Amino acid sequence: MRKNKLEILCIGLMLSAFTNPIRAFNTKSIEIEQAGFTGLVVDEQGRAITGAKVSLYEIIYDEVNYTYYPKLLGESQTGTTGTFSFKDTKTNDSYRNGCIIAEKEGFSLSWASWNTRKGYTDFKIVLGRPVTLVGTVVDENDKPIPDAAVNIYLMVMGEEKNAQWLPSHLASKLFKTRTDIDGKFTFTGLPAWAKAEFVVAKTGRAKINTYKNSTPLNFTVGQKDIKLLMPVEARIEGVVVEKETGKPVSGVRLIVKEELNRWAQDPFHSRDDGT
């Protein structure tokens, strides 16, 4: 009788394992962890800043359009001790990266870049005095170009291993303006210890990107004499056809890439007539 009970118990354990493998084997690859991001916001003297707005962004890859975009994961405010925290549920093996942005009126905006591969969880973000970055957009005859869209393409604080990058997808979202009638543009509220690059666009003019895939970056926050040349646009025109029949093909995704292996513009599709 005891033997029969033991056999029944063994069968029950086997059935439980097959019907609930997660509970039975608890494999590490399917564990879920709480990924925490905590930190401190202080001024240049190291004093805690209360009531600073803190935003957590993740940089997401869009496989359809072959591009990246920032996704806001959460917002918070620092307490009386200047601290903040975020929690996010992700799988152990997921690789992620992004930025934590801190800002408060009267101070410069500042940030810390994060990367789950490096295991960063605790951050110290310093808000200093707000500084401006000023420049002018001109044509090939050195005449000002009004109403041009100017975005900060990229920003960085610090050097090499300690560098804190504000990636292009996020910098362009946070810092954008247009030139005035004199071709002048101004960005305010920037940290004094940062460097930047720009993207400038206007209909009929070539879209320019000042970043040359190298460090240090070209422009230092606080500069007021920046001059960006925007030439007349060049055009590439063509048609997509079937190889065998020469029949136009619509809906084909096309991407123009620059020499530095970056997109010159957003992906687009051939029209109904293949152009």
C-alpha positions, -999 to +999 in steps of 0.1 A: +000+000+000+029+024+009+045+016-025+013+025-044+011+059-025+048+066-035+041+058-072+010+082-072+031+110-056+058+106-082+033+107-111+017+138-095+051+156-094+058+148-130+024+161-141+030+193-122+064+198-139+049+194-174+018+215-167+037+243-149+073+242-161+081+278-149+072+268-113+088+234-115+122+244-130+124+282-123+148+287-152+169+319-150+161+330-185+125+337-177+131+355-144+117+390-142+136+417-122+128+452-110+153+475-127+157+505-105+171+539-114+179+561-084+199+593-080+205+627-066+201+662-081+224+689-067+237+723-075+273+732-082+281+734-045+267+699-040+235+711-022+204+690-028+178+706-051+142+701-041+113+700-066+134+694-097+116+676-125+132+643-135+123+624-167+134+589-176+138+581-213+147+549-231+160+550-267+140+526-288+150+511-322+123+513-349+129+483-371+103+494-397+119+528-404+155+519-394+157+547-369+156+554-332+132+574-311+130+584-274+103+568-252+093+585-220+092+558-193+083+580-163+085+614-146+092+623-110+102+652-087+130+653-063+121+654-026+136+675+002+169+655+000+172+659-038+167+622-044+146+605-071+138+569-081+122+550-109+113+513-112+107+494-144+100+457-150+122+441-176+137+406-183+172+400-171+188+396-205+173+428-221+198+454-232+186+490-229+200+525-228+187+560-225+189+592-205+177+607-172+169+644-177+167+668-147+155+704-149+143+732-126+135+769-133+166+791-126+190+763-134+204+747-165+190+714-178+213+685-172+213+647-177+229+614-171+231+586-197+223+551-186+231+516-200+219+483-185+248+465-200+271+486-178+248+482-148+244+518-139+217+524-113+227+553-091+232+588-107+243+622-095+230+651-117+244+686-113+223+716-122+243+748-127+237+783-140+218+784-173+240+794-203+230+803-239+244+791-273+240+816-301+246+814-338+236+826-373+226+806-404+238+821-437+237+813-474+266+810-499+267+848-502+270+852-464+234+865-462+212+855-433+186+828-438+154+834-418+129+808-406+153+779-408+146+750-384+176+745-361+179+716-337+207+706-314+217+672-329+239+660-301+253+671-267+280+658-244+293+666-209+326+654-197+353+634-215+359+598-226+348+572-200+330+599-179+312+614-209+275+619-205+258+619-239+225+634-248+218+613-280+206+629-312+171+614-310+165+631-276+186+663-281+166+671-313+133+666-294+143+689-264+162+716-282+147+731-314+141+766-326+139+787-358+161+815-371+148+851-369+147+876-397+185+881-392+192+844-395+200+842-357+192+813-334+195+810-296+193+781-272+189+788-235+191+769-203+221+748-213+249+735-189+281+756-192+303+725-194+286+709-224+295+708-261+270+705-290+264+699-327+235+711-349+211+701-377+196+728-398+168+724-424+147+746-447+128+740-479+150+748-510+182+745-489+205+716-482+199+700-448+232+703-429+245+683-400+276+697-383+286+664-366+316+647-382+316+614-363+344+625-340+351+640-305+354+665-291+323+681-305+327+714-324+306+739-304+310+749-268+280+761-248+284+799-242+296+806-278+278+836-295+297+837-328+287+805-345+281+807-382+265+778-402+266+778-440+235+764-457+239+759-495+212+755-521+199+720-520+209+693-545+183+668-557+185+631-566+156+618-587+149+584-602+124+556-607+122+521-593+113+495-620+111+457-623+143+444-638+126+421-663+097+443-675+107+478-667+073+483-650+074+510-623+072+497-587+055+516-559+060+514-522+097+505-522+114+520-491+144+542-500+170+556-477+197+582-486+229+577-465+257+601-461+294+590-463+296+588-425+269+560-426+241+580-411+207+588-427+207+620-447+169+621-442+140+600-430+132+568-451+105+573-478+087+552-504+085+553-542+052+568-555+026+550-576+046+556-608+078+543-592+094+578-589 
